[in-house]
Amino acid sequence: VETRFFMHAVNTDSELPGALTKAEMNASPRRADPAAISGDQHRDFDLVRLSNKTTIQFDPARRVEIGGFYSYKSLFHPIFQVLEQDSDDYGLSARYIHDGNFLGNRNQLIVGTSLLQGTLDDDRFRNVGGQPGARTGEARQRSRSVSIFAENQHYLLPSTALIVGAQAVEARRRLNDRFLADGDNSVDKTYSRVSPKVGARHELTPDVQVYGNVSGSYEPPSFGELAGGVNVTPVDAQRARTAEIGSRGLLRPGWGNLRWDVSLYHARVKDELLALNGPGDIPLGTTNADRTIHQGIEGGMEAEVGRQWTVRLNYQLNDFRFDGDRVYRDNRLAGVPRQFATGELLYKMDNGLYFGPNVRLASSTWVDHANTLRAAGYGIVGFKVGQRVSRQVSWFVDARNLADKTYAATTGVIADARGSDSRQFYPGDGRSLYAGVELNY
């Protein structure tokens, strides 16, 4: 029996400069949205999380993993309103894993369940210079989620496995509106669905695999999606069918080691949960799209050339679009760059010292679903140096955006900008320096 306890405590105070127009960002990326200044917008919270994971190994073939957690969070968040929230969340999970034989071949069975429950007291007030003014809302939110899952991997051949599985989810969202001046916005809704999965994996060698699968997914809305805007916006759960093929592995040619993990996927999504912002970056809430398509490539590669050189590359192709929508037709979904890539080249010395350049690249991003306003693509260069002094001690210095490039790291998402500039652009960090020390005992 092995048991581990964890404690996570956070105290954070964050000033929020808000978003800029594209013209404002290009002229002065250090400035803040005037509304963020007048409203002293910030996000302060305390968080404590306690958790445990226990593994019981009955024999080499059978084990049980049990986990649990409790977390408390207190949030003070002046934005378009002043939000004061206190929440308690609990969770339990259990998995049974059996590695054995079935019909004379290798077989692995995994079954499990997870139980999640949470309560949140949500108080809202008019923002008067960053302090609570007149009350605008009061609610108590309760959520509960239960999932049961099973997966079986059966080796039809010594190197080929058939994988079947399913997950059943039931989630309840209850919002008790205690501020009735603007009507009763209470919500009590239960979401449930069974999502199947079938796939196969073939081991070309002990270190190289190819795989494919077709699976369903189901995402009930969170309270942030139900009540994250000015008003409560009851929405349906998001569901999807996804097909995926890929390969992962390790090769050891004469010059070093080559690792990779790449997958191609195509997902048809129904009732996708899409969050929208209004003028002044005010959240308008979440809506359901009718049908959308998510497809693309996700890949990573690491090559070790000799003892000194390491090359790392990561690439994403994100082709996310509406599928014959009544309003947006086949437009691209806003908020996600079509292509994103990172690369790093490191030289390692015998004394543990390493150094080298890195780059991050992103293509342009639509700000609105009508595809009339976009953030430009960007490329930024950095340099990292560090050293593993011993197994217990290491340090690093990471210089980022060495050219001090002005770019939008992310944007808000709106329905239709009508081609006009809008305060939806969040400038990325300028030239910056990070340093750290790691101690392991």
C-alpha positions as CSV (number, residue, x, y, z in Angstrom):
1,V,0.0,0.0,0.0
2,E,1.3,3.4,-1.0
3,T,-0.4,6.6,0.1
4,R,0.5,10.2,-0.6
5,F,-0.9,13.5,0.8
6,F,-0.7,16.8,-1.0
7,M,-1.4,20.4,0.1
8,H,-1.7,23.3,-2.3
9,A,-2.0,26.8,-0.9
10,V,-2.3,30.0,-3.1
11,N,-2.6,33.7,-2.2
12,T,-2.7,35.9,-5.3
13,D,-3.4,39.5,-6.1
14,S,-3.6,40.3,-9.8
15,E,-4.2,43.7,-11.4
16,L,-6.2,43.4,-14.6
17,P,-5.2,46.0,-17.3
18,G,-8.0,44.9,-19.6
19,A,-8.0,44.7,-23.4
20,L,-6.9,47.3,-26.0
21,T,-7.9,48.1,-29.6
22,K,-5.4,47.0,-32.2
23,A,-4.4,50.6,-32.8
24,E,-3.9,51.2,-29.1
25,M,-1.8,48.1,-28.7
26,N,0.5,48.9,-31.6
27,A,0.9,52.5,-30.4
28,S,1.5,51.7,-26.7
29,P,1.2,48.1,-25.5
30,R,1.9,49.0,-21.9
31,R,-1.3,51.1,-21.5
32,A,-4.4,49.8,-19.8
33,D,-8.1,50.0,-20.8
34,P,-9.5,53.2,-19.2
35,A,-12.5,51.2,-17.8
36,A,-10.0,48.8,-16.1
37,I,-8.4,51.8,-14.4
38,S,-11.5,53.6,-13.3
39,G,-13.0,50.3,-12.0
40,D,-9.7,49.3,-10.4
41,Q,-10.2,45.9,-11.9
42,H,-8.3,43.1,-10.2
43,R,-8.6,39.4,-9.2
44,D,-7.6,38.4,-5.7
45,F,-8.2,35.0,-4.2
46,D,-7.0,32.6,-1.5
47,L,-7.1,28.9,-2.3
48,V,-6.4,25.8,-0.2
49,R,-6.5,22.3,-1.6
50,L,-5.9,19.1,0.3
51,S,-5.8,15.7,-1.6
52,N,-4.7,12.1,-1.2
53,K,-3.9,9.3,-3.6
54,T,-3.6,5.7,-2.3
55,T,-2.6,2.7,-4.4
56,I,-3.2,-0.9,-3.2
57,Q,-1.2,-3.5,-5.1
58,F,-2.8,-6.9,-4.5
59,D,-0.4,-8.7,-6.8
60,P,1.6,-7.9,-10.0
61,A,-1.7,-8.1,-12.0
62,R,-4.2,-6.3,-9.8
63,R,-4.3,-2.9,-8.1
64,V,-6.8,-0.3,-6.9
65,E,-6.2,3.5,-7.0
66,I,-8.2,5.7,-4.7
67,G,-8.2,9.5,-4.6
68,G,-9.9,12.3,-2.8
69,F,-9.7,16.1,-2.5
70,Y,-11.2,19.1,-0.8
71,S,-10.6,22.7,-1.8
72,Y,-11.7,26.1,-0.5
73,K,-11.5,29.3,-2.5
74,S,-12.4,32.9,-1.6
75,L,-12.5,35.4,-4.5
76,F,-12.7,39.2,-4.7
77,H,-13.0,40.2,-8.3
78,P,-13.9,43.7,-9.4
79,I,-14.5,43.7,-13.2
80,F,-17.7,44.9,-14.9
81,Q,-19.2,44.1,-11.6
82,V,-17.7,43.3,-8.2
83,L,-17.8,39.6,-7.7
84,E,-17.4,38.1,-4.2
85,Q,-17.4,34.3,-4.2
86,D,-16.7,31.6,-1.6
87,S,-16.6,28.0,-2.8
88,D,-16.1,24.5,-1.4
89,D,-15.4,21.6,-3.7
90,Y,-15.1,17.9,-2.9
91,G,-14.2,14.9,-4.9
92,L,-13.6,11.1,-4.7
93,S,-12.3,8.7,-7.3
94,A,-11.5,5.0,-7.6
95,R,-10.0,2.8,-10.3
96,Y,-9.5,-0.9,-10.6
97,I,-6.8,-2.1,-13.0
98,H,-6.3,-5.8,-13.9
99,D,-3.4,-6.9,-16.2
100,G,-3.9,-10.5,-17.0
101,N,-5.0,-12.9,-19.8
102,F,-8.2,-13.5,-21.6
103,L,-8.8,-16.3,-24.2
104,G,-5.1,-17.0,-24.0
105,N,-3.9,-13.4,-24.9
106,R,-2.9,-10.3,-22.9
107,N,-5.7,-8.3,-21.5
108,Q,-6.0,-5.1,-19.4
109,L,-9.3,-4.1,-17.8
110,I,-9.8,-0.7,-16.2
111,V,-13.0,0.3,-14.4
112,G,-13.6,3.3,-12.3
113,T,-15.8,6.1,-11.0
114,S,-15.5,9.7,-9.9
115,L,-17.8,11.8,-7.7
116,L,-17.6,15.6,-7.6
117,Q,-19.6,18.1,-5.6
118,G,-19.3,21.8,-5.0
119,T,-21.1,24.8,-3.6
120,L,-20.5,28.5,-4.3
121,D,-22.0,31.6,-2.8
122,D,-22.0,34.3,-5.5
123,D,-22.5,37.9,-4.5
124,R,-22.4,40.7,-7.1
125,F,-22.4,44.5,-6.8
126,R,-22.0,47.6,-8.9
127,N,-18.3,48.4,-9.4
128,V,-17.6,51.8,-7.7
129,G,-13.9,52.4,-8.2
130,G,-13.1,48.8,-7.4
131,Q,-15.3,48.6,-4.3
132,P,-18.8,47.1,-3.9
133,G,-21.7,49.4,-4.6
134,A,-25.4,48.6,-4.8
135,R,-26.1,44.8,-5.0
136,T,-26.8,43.5,-8.5
137,G,-27.1,39.8,-7.7
138,E,-27.0,37.0,-5.1
139,A,-27.1,33.3,-5.7
140,R,-26.1,30.0,-4.3
141,Q,-24.8,27.4,-6.8
142,R,-24.6,23.7,-6.2
143,S,-23.1,21.2,-8.7
144,R,-22.8,17.5,-8.7
145,S,-21.2,15.2,-11.2
146,V,-21.0,11.4,-11.2
147,S,-19.1,9.4,-13.9
148,I,-18.6,5.7,-14.4
149,F,-16.1,4.4,-16.9
150,A,-14.7,1.2,-18.2
151,E,-12.0,0.3,-20.8
152,N,-10.7,-3.0,-22.0
153,Q,-7.5,-3.6,-24.0
154,H,-7.4,-7.0,-25.6
155,Y,-4.4,-8.2,-27.6
156,L,-5.7,-10.0,-30.6
157,L,-2.1,-10.6,-31.6
158,P,1.0,-10.2,-29.5
159,S,1.6,-6.7,-30.9
160,T,-2.0,-5.6,-31.7
161,A,-4.6,-4.5,-29.2
162,L,-8.3,-3.8,-29.6
163,I,-9.6,-1.2,-27.2
164,V,-13.2,-0.7,-26.3
165,G,-14.7,1.5,-23.6
166,A,-17.5,3.8,-22.4
167,Q,-18.1,6.5,-20.0
168,A,-21.5,7.4,-18.4
169,V,-21.9,10.9,-16.9
170,E,-24.7,12.6,-14.9
171,A,-24.2,16.2,-13.9
172,R,-26.6,18.4,-12.0
173,R,-26.5,22.2,-11.9
174,R,-28.7,24.1,-9.4
175,L,-28.6,27.9,-9.1
176,N,-30.8,29.4,-6.4
177,D,-31.4,33.1,-7.3
178,R,-31.6,35.1,-4.1
179,F,-31.8,38.5,-5.8
180,L,-35.2,38.8,-7.5
181,A,-35.2,42.5,-8.4
182,D,-34.5,41.5,-12.0
183,G,-36.6,38.4,-12.0
184,D,-36.0,34.8,-10.9
185,N,-33.0,33.4,-12.8
186,S,-32.9,30.1,-10.9
187,V,-31.7,27.0,-12.7
188,D,-32.1,23.4,-11.9
189,K,-31.0,21.1,-14.7
190,T,-29.5,17.6,-15.0
191,Y,-27.3,16.5,-17.9
192,S,-26.6,12.9,-18.7
193,R,-25.1,10.8,-21.5
194,V,-23.1,7.7,-22.3
195,S,-20.0,8.2,-24.6
196,P,-18.5,5.1,-26.2
197,K,-15.0,4.5,-27.6
198,V,-13.4,1.9,-29.9
199,G,-9.8,1.8,-31.1
200,A,-6.8,-0.2,-32.0
201,R,-3.0,0.0,-31.3
202,H,-0.3,-1.8,-33.1
203,E,3.3,-2.0,-31.9
204,L,5.7,-2.0,-34.9
205,T,8.5,-2.5,-32.4
206,P,8.6,-2.4,-28.6
207,D,9.3,1.4,-28.9
208,V,7.1,2.4,-31.8
209,Q,3.3,2.4,-31.9
210,V,0.6,3.4,-34.4
211,Y,-3.0,3.8,-33.2
212,G,-6.5,4.9,-34.2
213,N,-9.7,5.4,-32.4
214,V,-13.3,6.7,-32.6
215,S,-14.8,8.2,-29.5
216,G,-17.6,10.2,-28.1
217,S,-17.2,13.1,-25.6
218,Y,-19.7,15.0,-23.5
219,E,-19.2,18.3,-21.6
220,P,-22.0,19.7,-19.4
221,P,-21.7,23.5,-18.9
222,S,-19.9,24.8,-15.9
223,F,-21.4,27.6,-13.7
224,G,-19.0,30.0,-15.4
225,E,-20.8,29.1,-18.7
226,L,-24.2,29.3,-17.1
227,A,-23.8,32.4,-15.0
228,G,-20.6,34.0,-16.2
229,G,-22.2,37.0,-18.0
230,V,-24.5,39.8,-16.9
231,N,-27.4,37.4,-16.8
232,V,-27.9,33.6,-16.5
233,T,-27.8,31.9,-19.9
234,P,-29.1,28.3,-19.6
235,V,-27.3,26.3,-22.3
236,D,-27.2,22.6,-23.4
237,A,-24.2,20.3,-22.9
238,Q,-21.6,20.0,-25.6
239,R,-21.1,16.6,-27.3
240,A,-18.8,15.4,-30.1
241,R,-17.7,12.4,-32.1
242,T,-13.9,12.3,-32.8
243,A,-11.8,10.1,-35.1
244,E,-8.1,10.0,-34.5
245,I,-5.0,8.3,-35.9
246,G,-1.4,8.7,-34.8
247,S,2.0,7.4,-33.9
248,R,4.4,7.7,-31.0
249,G,7.7,6.2,-30.5
250,L,11.5,6.2,-29.9
251,L,14.2,5.4,-32.5
252,R,17.9,5.1,-31.7
253,P,19.9,5.8,-34.9
254,G,23.6,6.0,-34.7
255,W,23.6,9.8,-34.1
256,G,21.4,9.7,-31.0
257,N,17.8,9.4,-30.0
258,L,14.6,10.5,-31.8
259,R,11.2,10.7,-29.9
260,W,7.9,11.7,-31.4
261,D,4.2,11.8,-30.7
262,V,1.9,13.0,-33.5
263,S,-1.9,12.6,-34.1
264,L,-4.4,13.7,-36.7
265,Y,-8.0,14.2,-35.6
266,H,-11.4,15.1,-36.9
267,A,-14.3,16.0,-34.5
268,R,-17.9,16.8,-35.3
269,V,-19.2,18.9,-32.4
270,K,-22.9,19.5,-31.6
271,D,-23.9,22.4,-29.4
272,E,-20.4,23.7,-28.8
273,L,-20.2,26.0,-25.8
274,L,-19.0,29.4,-27.1
275,A,-18.3,32.4,-24.8
276,L,-18.8,35.9,-26.1
277,N,-17.6,39.4,-24.9
278,G,-19.3,42.7,-25.5
279,P,-18.0,46.3,-25.6
280,G,-15.7,47.0,-22.7
281,D,-14.8,43.3,-22.5
282,I,-18.1,42.6,-20.6
283,P,-18.9,38.9,-20.8
284,L,-22.2,38.3,-22.5
285,G,-22.4,34.7,-21.4
286,T,-22.2,31.5,-23.3
287,T,-24.2,30.2,-26.3
288,N,-24.5,26.9,-28.1
289,A,-23.4,26.7,-31.7
290,D,-25.4,24.3,-33.8
291,R,-22.7,22.3,-35.5
292,T,-18.9,22.9,-35.6
293,I,-15.9,20.9,-36.9
294,H,-12.6,20.6,-35.1
295,Q,-9.8,19.0,-37.0
296,G,-6.1,19.3,-37.2
297,I,-2.7,18.0,-36.2
298,E,-0.9,17.9,-32.9
299,G,2.7,16.8,-32.9
300,G,5.8,16.9,-30.9
301,M,9.4,15.8,-31.6
302,E,12.7,15.7,-29.6
303,A,16.0,14.7,-31.1
304,E,19.2,14.2,-29.1
305,V,22.2,14.5,-31.4
306,G,25.2,13.1,-29.8
307,R,25.7,13.9,-26.1
308,Q,25.6,17.7,-26.5
309,W,22.7,18.8,-28.8
310,T,19.0,18.6,-28.2
311,V,16.3,19.8,-30.6
312,R,12.6,20.1,-29.6
313,L,9.7,21.0,-31.9
314,N,6.0,21.2,-31.3
315,Y,3.3,22.0,-33.9
316,Q,-0.4,22.4,-34.0
317,L,-2.7,22.8,-37.0
318,N,-6.1,24.0,-35.7
319,D,-8.8,23.9,-38.3
320,F,-11.9,24.9,-36.2
321,R,-15.0,26.1,-38.1
322,F,-18.7,26.3,-38.2
323,D,-20.5,23.7,-40.2
324,G,-23.3,25.3,-42.3
325,D,-24.4,27.7,-39.5
326,R,-27.4,29.8,-40.3
327,V,-25.5,33.0,-39.4
328,Y,-21.8,32.2,-39.7
329,R,-22.0,29.6,-42.5
330,D,-18.6,27.8,-42.6
331,N,-16.6,30.6,-40.9
332,R,-13.6,29.9,-38.7
333,L,-14.1,29.9,-35.0
334,A,-12.6,33.0,-33.4
335,G,-10.0,33.0,-30.6
336,V,-7.7,30.2,-31.9
337,P,-4.7,30.6,-34.3
338,R,-4.8,28.3,-37.2
339,Q,-1.2,27.3,-36.7
340,F,1.0,27.4,-33.6
341,A,4.6,26.1,-33.2
342,T,7.5,26.2,-30.7
343,G,11.1,25.2,-31.2
344,E,14.2,25.0,-29.0
345,L,17.8,24.2,-29.6
346,L,20.0,23.4,-26.6
347,Y,23.7,22.7,-26.2
348,K,24.7,20.7,-23.1
349,M,28.1,20.7,-21.6
350,D,29.7,17.9,-19.5
351,N,29.3,20.0,-16.3
352,G,25.5,20.1,-16.7
353,L,25.4,23.6,-18.1
354,Y,23.0,24.1,-21.1
355,F,22.1,27.0,-23.2
356,G,20.4,27.8,-26.5
357,P,17.7,29.8,-28.4
358,N,14.0,29.2,-28.7
359,V,11.2,30.5,-30.9
360,R,7.4,30.7,-30.7
361,L,5.3,31.2,-33.8
362,A,1.5,31.7,-34.3
363,S,-0.6,32.5,-37.3
364,S,-3.3,35.2,-37.3
365,T,-6.4,34.8,-35.2
366,W,-10.0,35.9,-35.8
367,V,-11.4,38.0,-33.1
368,D,-15.1,37.6,-34.2
369,H,-17.0,34.6,-35.5
370,A,-18.1,36.7,-38.5
371,N,-14.4,36.8,-39.5
372,T,-14.2,40.6,-40.0
373,L,-11.4,41.4,-37.5
374,R,-8.3,39.5,-36.8
375,A,-5.1,39.7,-34.7
376,A,-1.9,39.4,-36.7
377,G,0.4,36.4,-36.4
378,Y,3.6,36.7,-34.6
379,G,7.0,35.2,-34.0
380,I,9.1,35.8,-30.8
381,V,12.6,34.7,-30.0
382,G,14.1,33.8,-26.6
383,F,17.3,32.4,-25.0
384,K,17.6,30.0,-22.1
385,V,20.7,29.1,-20.0
386,G,20.8,26.8,-17.0
387,Q,22.6,24.1,-15.2
388,R,21.9,20.9,-13.3
389,V,24.5,21.2,-10.6
390,S,23.6,17.9,-9.0
391,R,20.7,15.5,-8.7
392,Q,19.3,17.8,-6.0
393,V,20.1,21.3,-7.3
394,S,19.4,23.1,-10.7
395,W,19.0,26.7,-11.9
396,F,17.9,28.5,-15.0
397,V,17.6,31.9,-16.6
398,D,15.0,32.4,-19.4
399,A,15.0,35.5,-21.5
400,R,11.9,36.0,-23.6
401,N,10.8,38.2,-26.5
402,L,14.4,39.5,-27.0
403,A,13.3,41.7,-29.9
404,D,10.6,43.3,-27.6
405,K,8.0,42.6,-30.3
406,T,4.5,44.0,-29.9
407,Y,1.9,41.3,-30.5
408,A,-1.5,40.0,-29.2
409,A,-0.9,36.9,-27.1
410,T,-4.7,36.3,-27.0
411,T,-7.9,38.1,-27.7
412,G,-11.5,38.3,-26.6
413,V,-14.1,36.6,-28.7
414,I,-17.1,38.5,-30.1
415,A,-19.9,37.7,-32.5
416,D,-19.5,40.3,-35.2
417,A,-17.0,43.2,-35.1
418,R,-18.4,44.5,-38.4
419,G,-14.8,45.1,-39.5
420,S,-14.2,47.8,-36.9
421,D,-11.4,47.9,-34.4
422,S,-12.4,46.9,-30.9
423,R,-11.0,46.6,-27.4
424,Q,-10.4,42.9,-27.6
425,F,-6.6,42.6,-27.9
426,Y,-4.4,41.5,-25.0
427,P,-0.7,42.4,-25.5
428,G,1.9,39.7,-24.9
429,D,4.8,40.4,-22.5
430,G,7.6,42.5,-23.9
431,R,11.2,41.8,-23.3
432,S,11.4,39.9,-20.0
433,L,13.6,37.8,-17.9
434,Y,12.7,34.8,-15.7
435,A,15.0,33.0,-13.3
436,G,14.6,30.1,-10.9
437,V,16.2,27.5,-8.7
438,E,15.0,23.9,-8.1
439,L,15.8,21.9,-5.0
440,N,15.0,18.2,-4.7
441,Y,15.6,16.3,-1.4
